[in-house]
Amino acid sequence: MVKSMDERLYGAFTVKEIFSDADTTGLRDVEKDVIGEISLKIYINGTEYASLLCLNQLTEELTLGFLYSEGVIDTIDDVANITYNERLFAVIIELASGKSVDKCESLRSVTSGCGKCFTYINPLKHDKFLPVTSQDTFPLQNILRSMKEFERRSEVYREIGGVHSVLFHHKDFSVFNEDIGRHNCFDKIAGVLLRNNKMNLVEKGMLFVSGRVSSEIITKVIRLGVPVLVSRSTPTAAAVNLARKYNVTLLGYVRRNSGFVYAGEERLVQGKA
């Protein structure tokens, strides 16, 4: 049992465990931790903008990153005030003077799986998504090493399960987090970078993700401007097409000492690091 972990992240249940030995198969009562989930409401200037299914963790950072990914804000200075109401599971945002949200964009509900109201890149915010211009190169050996380290960091997954994890890696600043939705993990990273004034590091950074890379995920990477995305799982065809169009280096099925490069191989350095 995970007694040291934040209890907002899970609930304890009495469940039936299947057991089997040489003579019989049966059920027995055990205590089992199950990952938690909330419906996080986001209010902007008094109007409900979106509802996100997520872990009850880093809620303000998640909100900031979500609004950045959506093109609502560009810097932390676009936010005049942000507070989290624990009782209502609501983050309340006041935008800086001159910033607003189009009414046609509210209200949206985003599930813990991938897929939102807009397909690929929101045409209303198209100018916020630009090809990644970073000219930096990244040794393959470093990528494989970082992936191995990344896979060992997931405390919530090891103890409870039911979450994805994402790592932003830069030699001067790294961010790791877990959530029930991959897209939430990426938004939390964006929010942490915004709050810590570290967005200037993205063009020399890499992102590692435990799960599938969909078109929604790659658009968040494009919006951030991170040049390299490494997944333990597969990208979708739409994600590959977007990675190639927007100059993102995309690696999939990276496990142990193998993987596949789907886009942007020119950034990768072969041989010894």
N, C-alpha and C positions, 0 to 999 in steps of 0.2 A: 504494500500500500504506500502511496506517495504522500506521507504526512507533511513533508517539508514544502510541497508544492502549493501554490496559490489555490485555495479551495474554490475560487470563482471559476476555475478552469475545468472542473469535473464534478460529477456527482457519484456517490457511492450507492450501489444497489446490491440487494441479495438476489443472486441468480442461480440457475442450475448449471453445474459444470458436468460435462460428459466425461466419464472415466471408463477405462477398459483395461482389464488384466487378462490373465490366462483363462480365467473361468467365467467371467461375466462382463457385461457392458451395462452401465447404469448412469444415474444422475445423483449429484450431491449438492447441497447448499454451500455456496461460497460468497464472499464479498468481492465485488468487482467494481473498479472505477471506470466510469464512462465519460468520455469527453463532453464538455458542456457547449452550449450554443445560446446566443441571445440574438434578438432582432434589434439592431442598433439603429436608432432614428437619427437622422442628420437634419438639423434645422438651420437654415441660412436666412438671416435678417427676418426671423419670425415665421418663415414659411418652411414646411417640411419638404425637403429636397429629395431624400432617398432613404431607403431602409436596407441595411446590410445584415446578412446572417453571418455571425463571426464569433470568435472567442471573446470573452469579457476581459480583454487585455490590450494595452496600448490603443485604447479607443480614440484618443485625440490624434495620435500619430496616424492611425488608420484613416481617420476623417481627412486630415490634411493631405495625405498621400492620394486618397481617392479623388479629392477635389483637384489636386494637381494633375493626376492622370486624365481626368475629365476635361481639363483645360479651363476650369473655373478660376483657379488661381495659378500664378506663375512663380511667385516668391512668397516667403513668410510675411513680407510686408503688406501683402494683399489682405491679410487677416488682422482686423482690429482687436478681436477678442475671441477666445475659445474656452469653453467650459464643458465638463462632463457631469451630467446628472445621473448618478448611480441608480437612484430609485426608478427613474423613467427609462433607463438605458438610452439616453439621448445626449448627443453632442450638439451644443448650441454655438453657432458661429455668427459673428458679426463681421461683415466684410469692411474693408477700409473704404473711406469716402471715394466715390467714383466707380466702385466695383459693384456689379449686380449679376443676377442670374436670370436668364430668359425664362418666363413663365412656362413656355412650351417644354422646358427640360424637366420640370417637376411634375409629378412625383414618380419616382421609380423604385422598384424593389429588385435588389440584386441577391440572388441565391448564393449558397455556399459552393455550388458548382460553377463551371464557366458558362458564359452566355448572358448577354444583357440585351437592352432594348436596341442598341445600335449594332450594325454589322460591321466588323472590322474597325475602321476609323470613322468616327462621327463626322459627317460632312460639314456640320456647323462649326467644327473646331479643326478643320483640316490644316489650317496654317500653324497649328501647335505641334504637328508631327512632321519632323524633317529628317532627311537621311542622316545617319550617323557619320560624322566627319573625322573621327579619331584616326590618326595615322600610326598609333602605337602598335607594337607587335607583342605577342604573348607566347612564351615557350610552352609547347605541349606538355613537357614534363611537369612544369609548374601547375598546369591545369589539372592533370591527373592526380598530382599530390594534393592539391586543394580540394578536389572532389572527395578523396579518401578522408580528409580531415572533416569536411562538411558532413559526411554521412555519419560520423561518430558524435556529432554535436546535438542530435535531436533527443533531448531529455523527455519531453512530453510524449513523443512517439514511442520511445522505448518503454516508458512506464505505463502509458494509457492507450496509445494508438489513436487513430482517427484524425490525424492532422497531416498537413503538408509543411514543408520547411523551405525557406529561401535564405540565401546568404549573399550579401553584397561584400565583395572582397577588394580591398585596396591596401597597399602596404602601410598606409598611415591611418586607416579608419575602416573598420569592418562592422557590419550589422547582420545579426542572425535573428530570425524569428520564425514562429510556427503559428498556423491557424488552420481552421477547418476548410478554408478555401485558398487555393494558390493565389488568386488575384488579390485577396486580402493581404497575404504576405508581401507581395510586391508593393502594394499601397503603403503598408506600414514602413517599409524600407524608405520609400520616397518621403514619408512624413518625418522619419527620424533624420534623414539627410537635410530636409528643409529646416527643421527646428534647430539643428546643430550647425547650420550654415556650412554644410559640406557638399553642396551640390556641385561645387567646382571640381570635385574628385571623380565625377561619374565617367568622364571621357577616358580615364586611365584605369577604370575598374572592371570587374567581372561579376556576373550574377550566376549563382548556382541554384537549381531548383530540383526538388525531389520527384516531381510528377510531370505529367504531360504538358507540352507547350502548345497551347491553342492560339488562334488568331488574337483573342482577347489579351493573352499574356504577352505576345510579341509586341502588341501596340503599346503596352505599358513600358516595355523595354525601349521602344523607339522614342516614346515621350520623354523618358529619363535621359536618353542619349548614351546609355551604356553600350560599349562596342561588342561585348562578348557575353553570350548566354549559354550556359552549360546545363544540360538536363540528364538525369538518370534514366528518364523515360523517352518517349517518342514525341516529335513534333507532328502537328497535322500538316496536310498539304497547304492549307491557307497560310499557316505560320511560316512555312518554308518560302512561299512566294513573297510574303511581306518582308521576311528577313533579307531576301535577295534584292528586293526593290529598295529597301531602306538601309542597305549596307550594314546589316547586323551579322556578326559571326555567330553561327548557330551550331551547337554540337548536341547530339542526342545519344542515348544509350551509353553514356559514359560510365563504365563500371570497371573496377580494378584497373587494368592497363589497356583498355580498348574503348572504342566508341566510333561514332560516325560524324563527319562534318557535312552539314547540309548547305551552308552558305558562309561566305566570307573567309575562305581558307587562306587568303593572302595575308591575314593578320597573324597566322600561326607559324611558329618557328619550330622546325624539326631538329632532332638531335639533342645534345646535352644542353641543359639550361645554363 
